Amino acid sequence: MKGQADLLIFILLFIISLFLFTSASIWSTSIFQQNVDLTNIQAAEEFMRELDIGIKNLVKYGGSQQFKYNIDGTIEIVDAQAIEIKMPISIQLQKNWINLTSDGSYMRERQEGTMLKIQAVYNQTDYKIEFIPGASSLANPEYVTIERNKTFVDNGLTVIRIKITFA
Protein backbone atom coordinates (compact mmCIF):
# COMPACT_ATOMS: atom_id res chain seq x y z
CA MET A 1 0.00 0.00 0.00
CA LYS A 2 2.77 2.40 0.91
CA GLY A 3 4.44 1.82 -2.48
CA GLN A 4 1.24 2.68 -4.31
CA ALA A 5 0.82 5.92 -2.32
CA ASP A 6 4.41 6.93 -3.09
CA LEU A 7 3.86 6.22 -6.79
CA LEU A 8 0.61 8.22 -6.81
CA ILE A 9 2.31 11.18 -5.07
CA PHE A 10 5.19 11.02 -7.55
CA ILE A 11 2.79 11.01 -10.53
CA LEU A 12 0.77 13.95 -9.11
CA LEU A 13 3.91 15.97 -8.40
CA PHE A 14 5.25 15.17 -11.85
CA ILE A 15 2.01 16.35 -13.53
CA ILE A 16 1.91 19.54 -11.43
CA SER A 17 5.60 20.24 -12.21
CA LEU A 18 5.03 19.64 -15.91
CA PHE A 19 2.03 22.00 -15.90
CA LEU A 20 3.99 24.73 -14.08
CA PHE A 21 7.00 24.34 -16.38
CA THR A 22 4.79 24.51 -19.51
CA SER A 23 2.94 27.58 -18.20
CA ALA A 24 6.18 29.34 -17.33
CA SER A 25 7.66 28.51 -20.76
CA ILE A 26 4.66 29.87 -22.64
CA TRP A 27 4.55 33.02 -20.51
CA SER A 28 8.30 33.67 -20.77
CA THR A 29 8.32 33.17 -24.56
CA SER A 30 5.87 36.04 -25.06
CA ILE A 31 7.87 38.24 -22.66
CA PHE A 32 11.08 37.33 -24.47
CA GLN A 33 9.52 38.17 -27.88
CA GLN A 34 8.32 41.52 -26.55
CA ASN A 35 11.86 42.33 -25.40
CA VAL A 36 13.27 41.31 -28.79
CA ASP A 37 10.72 43.53 -30.56
CA LEU A 38 11.48 46.49 -28.29
CA THR A 39 15.22 46.06 -28.89
CA ASN A 40 14.67 45.93 -32.67
CA ILE A 41 12.48 49.05 -32.55
CA GLN A 42 15.13 50.93 -30.57
CA ALA A 43 17.82 49.86 -33.05
CA ALA A 44 15.70 51.04 -36.00
CA GLU A 45 14.96 54.38 -34.31
CA GLU A 46 18.67 54.84 -33.53
CA PHE A 47 19.63 54.02 -37.13
CA MET A 48 17.11 56.56 -38.40
CA ARG A 49 18.48 59.22 -36.01
CA GLU A 50 22.04 58.56 -37.22
CA LEU A 51 20.89 58.73 -40.84
CA ASP A 52 19.08 62.00 -40.09
CA ILE A 53 22.22 63.51 -38.57
CA GLY A 54 24.22 62.32 -41.60
CA ILE A 55 21.73 63.92 -44.02
CA LYS A 56 21.82 67.21 -42.11
CA ASN A 57 25.64 67.15 -42.20
CA LEU A 58 25.55 66.53 -45.97
CA VAL A 59 23.29 69.53 -46.39
CA LYS A 60 25.76 71.72 -44.47
CA TYR A 61 29.12 70.32 -45.59
CA GLY A 62 28.61 68.02 -48.60
CA GLY A 63 30.49 64.78 -49.09
CA SER A 64 29.23 61.26 -48.47
CA GLN A 65 28.71 58.90 -45.58
CA GLN A 66 28.06 55.17 -45.19
CA PHE A 67 25.95 53.49 -42.49
CA LYS A 68 25.80 49.81 -41.53
CA TYR A 69 22.19 48.66 -41.85
CA ASN A 70 21.62 45.87 -39.34
CA ILE A 71 17.82 46.13 -39.11
CA ASP A 72 15.54 43.17 -39.78
CA GLY A 73 13.35 45.00 -42.27
CA THR A 74 13.40 47.01 -45.46
CA ILE A 75 14.40 50.60 -46.07
CA GLU A 76 12.74 52.59 -48.81
CA ILE A 77 12.73 56.02 -50.40
CA VAL A 78 8.99 56.69 -50.09
CA ASP A 79 9.04 59.95 -52.03
CA ALA A 80 11.47 62.77 -52.77
CA GLN A 81 11.40 63.93 -49.14
CA ALA A 82 10.83 60.78 -47.05
CA ILE A 83 12.73 57.63 -46.11
CA GLU A 84 10.99 54.71 -44.40
CA ILE A 85 11.97 51.57 -42.51
CA LYS A 86 9.40 48.74 -42.38
CA MET A 87 9.92 45.88 -39.98
CA PRO A 88 7.77 43.06 -38.60
CA ILE A 89 6.73 43.24 -34.95
CA SER A 90 4.47 41.15 -32.74
CA ILE A 91 3.63 43.74 -30.07
CA GLN A 92 0.87 46.33 -30.28
CA LEU A 93 1.81 49.99 -30.84
CA GLN A 94 -0.01 53.13 -31.93
CA LYS A 95 -1.92 52.93 -35.21
CA ASN A 96 -1.63 56.72 -35.72
CA TRP A 97 1.60 58.53 -36.53
CA ILE A 98 3.66 59.44 -33.47
CA ASN A 99 6.28 62.16 -33.97
CA LEU A 100 9.62 61.27 -32.43
CA THR A 101 11.51 64.44 -33.42
CA SER A 102 10.73 67.74 -35.09
CA ASP A 103 13.80 69.86 -35.77
CA GLY A 104 13.55 70.91 -39.41
CA SER A 105 12.93 67.31 -40.33
CA TYR A 106 10.83 64.96 -38.32
CA MET A 107 10.80 61.30 -37.50
CA ARG A 108 7.54 59.49 -36.96
CA GLU A 109 6.34 55.94 -36.48
CA ARG A 110 3.17 53.86 -36.49
CA GLN A 111 2.01 50.29 -36.71
CA GLU A 112 0.17 48.95 -39.77
CA GLY A 113 -0.97 45.38 -39.19
CA THR A 114 2.10 43.44 -38.10
CA MET A 115 4.54 45.99 -39.56
CA LEU A 116 6.14 49.00 -37.88
CA LYS A 117 6.86 51.98 -40.11
CA ILE A 118 9.47 54.55 -39.10
CA GLN A 119 9.82 57.56 -41.40
CA ALA A 120 12.19 60.49 -41.64
CA VAL A 121 10.44 63.33 -43.50
CA TYR A 122 12.15 66.52 -44.68
CA ASN A 123 9.86 69.52 -45.20
CA GLN A 124 12.14 72.51 -44.69
CA THR A 125 10.89 75.98 -45.58
CA ASP A 126 14.22 77.70 -46.37
CA TYR A 127 15.55 74.91 -48.64
CA LYS A 128 14.34 71.61 -50.05
CA ILE A 129 15.90 68.15 -49.82
CA GLU A 130 15.23 65.69 -52.62
CA PHE A 131 16.26 62.04 -52.36
CA ILE A 132 17.23 60.14 -55.47
CA PRO A 133 17.86 56.38 -55.43
CA GLY A 134 21.28 55.03 -56.35
CA ALA A 135 19.92 51.81 -57.88
CA SER A 136 16.69 50.74 -56.21
CA SER A 137 14.39 52.64 -53.91
CA LEU A 138 13.51 49.60 -51.74
CA ALA A 139 15.97 47.13 -50.20
CA ASN A 140 17.17 45.16 -47.21
CA PRO A 141 20.81 46.18 -47.62
CA GLU A 142 23.96 45.65 -45.63
CA TYR A 143 24.98 49.31 -46.03
CA VAL A 144 23.23 52.59 -46.78
CA THR A 145 25.35 55.25 -48.46
CA ILE A 146 24.28 58.88 -48.73
CA GLU A 147 26.04 61.51 -50.80
CA ARG A 148 25.32 65.08 -51.77
CA ASN A 149 24.55 64.93 -55.47
CA LYS A 150 23.51 68.31 -56.82
CA THR A 151 22.41 71.71 -55.56
CA PHE A 152 20.37 74.15 -57.63
CA VAL A 153 17.77 76.90 -57.28
CA ASP A 154 14.19 76.26 -58.38
CA ASN A 155 11.69 79.15 -58.12
CA GLY A 156 13.88 80.93 -55.59
CA LEU A 157 14.21 77.83 -53.36
CA THR A 158 17.52 76.02 -52.96
CA VAL A 159 17.12 72.33 -53.77
CA ILE A 160 19.69 69.88 -52.42
CA ARG A 161 19.66 66.43 -54.01
CA ILE A 162 20.94 63.56 -51.92
CA LYS A 163 21.67 60.23 -53.57
CA ILE A 164 20.88 57.18 -51.41
CA THR A 165 22.42 53.86 -52.38
CA PHE A 166 21.48 50.55 -50.79
CA ALA A 167 24.23 47.92 -51.00
GULO-843087 format. One line per field, with one value per residue (C-alpha): x, y, z; residue in three letters. Coordinates in Angstrom, 1 decimal. Each point is the difference from the previous one (the first is absolute). Layout:
GULO-843087
X [X, ...]
Y [Y, ...]
Z [Z, ...]
residuo [ALA, ...]
//
This chain:
GULO-843087
X [0.0, 2.8, 1.6, -3.2, -0.4, 3.6, -0.5, -3.3, 1.7, 2.9, -2.4, -2.0, 3.1, 1.4, -3.3, -0.1, 3.7, -0.6, -3.0, 2.0, 3.0, -2.2, -1.9, 3.3, 1.5, -3.0, -0.1, 3.7, 0.0, -2.4, 2.0, 3.2, -1.6, -1.2, 3.6, 1.4, -2.6, 0.8, 3.7, -0.5, -2.2, 2.6, 2.7, -2.1, -0.7, 3.7, 0.9, -2.5, 1.4, 3.5, -1.1, -1.8, 3.1, 2.0, -2.5, 0.1, 3.8, -0.1, -2.2, 2.5, 3.3, -0.5, 1.9, -1.3, -0.5, -0.6, -2.1, -0.2, -3.6, -0.6, -3.8, -2.3, -2.1, 0.0, 1.0, -1.7, 0.0, -3.7, 0.0, 2.5, -0.1, -0.6, 1.9, -1.7, 1.0, -2.6, 0.5, -2.1, -1.1, -2.2, -0.9, -2.7, 0.9, -1.8, -1.9, 0.3, 3.2, 2.1, 2.6, 3.3, 1.9, -0.8, 3.1, -0.2, -0.7, -2.1, 0.0, -3.3, -1.2, -3.1, -1.2, -1.8, -1.2, 3.1, 2.4, 1.6, 0.8, 2.6, 0.3, 2.4, -1.8, 1.8, -2.3, 2.2, -1.2, 3.3, 1.3, -1.2, 1.6, -0.7, 1.1, 0.9, 0.7, 3.4, -1.4, -3.2, -2.3, -0.9, 2.5, 1.2, 3.6, 3.2, 1.0, -1.8, 2.2, -1.1, 1.7, -0.7, -0.7, -1.1, -1.1, -2.0, -2.6, -3.6, -2.5, 2.2, 0.3, 3.3, -0.4, 2.6, 0.0, 1.2, 0.8, -0.8, 1.5, -0.9, 2.7]
Y [0.0, 2.4, -0.6, 0.9, 3.2, 1.0, -0.7, 2.0, 3.0, -0.2, 0.0, 2.9, 2.1, -0.8, 1.2, 3.1, 0.7, -0.6, 2.4, 2.7, -0.4, 0.2, 3.1, 1.7, -0.8, 1.4, 3.1, 0.7, -0.5, 2.8, 2.2, -0.9, 0.9, 3.3, 0.8, -1.0, 2.2, 3.0, -0.4, -0.2, 3.1, 1.9, -1.0, 1.1, 3.4, 0.4, -0.8, 2.6, 2.6, -0.6, 0.1, 3.3, 1.5, -1.2, 1.6, 3.3, -0.1, -0.6, 3.0, 2.2, -1.4, -2.3, -3.2, -3.5, -2.4, -3.7, -1.7, -3.7, -1.1, -2.8, 0.2, -2.9, 1.8, 2.0, 3.6, 2.0, 3.4, 0.7, 3.3, 2.8, 1.1, -3.1, -3.2, -2.9, -3.1, -2.9, -2.8, -2.8, 0.1, -2.0, 2.5, 2.6, 3.7, 3.1, -0.2, 3.8, 1.8, 0.9, 2.8, -0.9, 3.1, 3.3, 2.2, 1.0, -3.6, -2.3, -3.7, -1.8, -3.6, -2.0, -3.6, -1.4, -3.5, -2.0, 2.6, 3.0, 3.0, 2.5, 3.1, 2.9, 2.8, 3.2, 3.0, 3.0, 3.5, 1.7, -2.8, -3.3, -3.4, -2.5, -3.7, -1.9, -3.7, -1.4, -3.2, -1.1, 1.9, -3.0, -2.5, -1.9, 1.0, -0.5, 3.6, 3.3, 2.7, 3.6, 2.6, 3.6, -0.2, 3.4, 3.4, 2.4, 2.8, -0.6, 2.9, 1.7, -3.1, -1.8, -3.7, -2.4, -3.5, -2.8, -3.4, -3.0, -3.3, -3.4, -2.6]
Z [0.0, 0.9, -3.4, -1.8, 2.0, -0.8, -3.7, 0.0, 1.7, -2.5, -2.9, 1.4, 0.7, -3.5, -1.6, 2.1, -0.8, -3.7, 0.0, 1.8, -2.3, -3.1, 1.3, 0.9, -3.5, -1.8, 2.1, -0.3, -3.8, -0.5, 2.4, -1.8, -3.4, 1.3, 1.2, -3.4, -1.8, 2.3, -0.6, -3.8, 0.2, 1.9, -2.4, -3.0, 1.7, 0.8, -3.6, -1.3, 2.4, -1.2, -3.6, 0.7, 1.5, -3.0, -2.4, 1.9, -0.1, -3.8, -0.4, 1.9, -1.1, -3.0, -0.5, 0.6, 2.9, 0.4, 2.7, 1.0, -0.3, 2.5, 0.2, -0.7, -2.5, -3.2, -0.6, -2.7, -1.6, 0.3, -1.9, -0.8, 3.7, 2.0, 1.0, 1.7, 1.9, 0.1, 2.4, 1.4, 3.7, 2.2, 2.6, -0.2, -0.5, -1.1, -3.3, -0.5, -0.8, 3.0, -0.5, 1.6, -1.0, -1.7, -0.7, -3.6, -0.9, 2.0, 0.8, 0.5, 0.5, 0.0, -0.2, -3.1, 0.6, 1.1, -1.5, 1.7, -2.2, 1.0, -2.3, -0.2, -1.9, -1.2, -0.5, 0.5, -0.9, -0.8, -2.2, -1.5, 0.3, -2.8, 0.2, -3.1, 0.1, -1.0, -1.5, 1.7, 2.3, 2.2, 1.5, 3.0, -0.4, 2.0, -0.4, -0.8, -1.7, -0.2, -2.1, -1.0, -3.7, -1.3, 1.2, -2.0, 0.3, -1.1, 0.3, 2.5, 2.2, 0.4, -0.8, 1.4, -1.6, 2.1, -1.7, 2.2, -1.0, 1.6, -0.2]
residuo [MET, LYS, GLY, GLN, ALA, ASP, LEU, LEU, ILE, PHE, ILE, LEU, LEU, PHE, ILE, ILE, SER, LEU, PHE, LEU, PHE, THR, SER, ALA, SER, ILE, TRP, SER, THR, SER, ILE, PHE, GLN, GLN, ASN, VAL, ASP, LEU, THR, ASN, ILE, GLN, ALA, ALA, GLU, GLU, PHE, MET, ARG, GLU, LEU, ASP, ILE, GLY, ILE, LYS, ASN, LEU, VAL, LYS, TYR, GLY, GLY, SER, GLN, GLN, PHE, LYS, TYR, ASN, ILE, ASP, GLY, THR, ILE, GLU, ILE, VAL, ASP, ALA, GLN, ALA, ILE, GLU, ILE, LYS, MET, PRO, ILE, SER, ILE, GLN, LEU, GLN, LYS, ASN, TRP, ILE, ASN, LEU, THR, SER, ASP, GLY, SER, TYR, MET, ARG, GLU, ARG, GLN, GLU, GLY, THR, MET, LEU, LYS, ILE, GLN, ALA, VAL, TYR, ASN, GLN, THR, ASP, TYR, LYS, ILE, GLU, PHE, ILE, PRO, GLY, ALA, SER, SER, LEU, ALA, ASN, PRO, GLU, TYR, VAL, THR, ILE, GLU, ARG, ASN, LYS, THR, PHE, VAL, ASP, ASN, GLY, LEU, THR, VAL, ILE, ARG, ILE, LYS, ILE, THR, PHE, ALA]
//
